[in-house]
């Protein structure tokens, strides 16, 4: 909390409050936005791992495999 100056012209230096960062092993969730907080996973492998790129790539591989199998008949 800020200190009050005594007297009309007395100046007190500003003391900044400490804010934890959201980067690292034990991140602070109070400074994250709501979306980041809700999707936060403490460790890798907890929950969804696939991005839209991975899903599209896997789907593309499956389609190619089906085409190859169809040509062999």
N, C-alpha and C positions, 0 to 999 in steps of 0.2 A: 504494500500500500504506500502511496506517496506521502512524503512528510510535508507538513504545513510550515510555511515560512512565518517566523515571528517578526512582526513589524511590517511597515509599508514597503520598504525598499530592500528587504532581506531576500536574497535569492538562494534557492536550494537546487543543487544539481539533480537532473532527472535520473532516476534509477529505473532501468528497464526491467520488466518482468521476464522470467525465464520461460521459454516455450520449447517443449520437447519437439524433436523432429519426427516426421513420419517415415524416415528412412532408417534401416538397420534391423538388427535382430529383435529388438523389443520396442516396436514403434508405438508412438502415442496416437491413440485414435481420436483424441479430442480435437486435434487440428485437421483431421481428414474431413473431406466432405461426406455427406450422407451416403452417397453411392459407394465410395471407396470403403467406408466403414462396414456397410452391409455385405460387400463381397470380399472382405478381408479374410485371408486364410493364413494362419500362423505358420504352417508348413506346406511345402509343395506336395501335391497329390491329394489335397483335401477338396473334393468336389470336382467341378467341371474343369477339364484341361483342354478341351478342343476349342480352337478359335474357328471363326468362319472359314478361314483359309484352309485349315486342316480338314474340315468337313467337305469343302469343295474338292480338295485334292483326293481324299479317300473315295468320294463319289466318282471322280473322274477315273481313278484306277479300276474301280468295279466295272464301269461302263466299257473300258478298254478290254478287260478280261472277258466280258460277255461277248464282245465282237469277235475276239480271237477264237473263243470256243465255238461260236456259230460258224466260222469259216472252215473249221476242221471237219465238219459233218459232210 
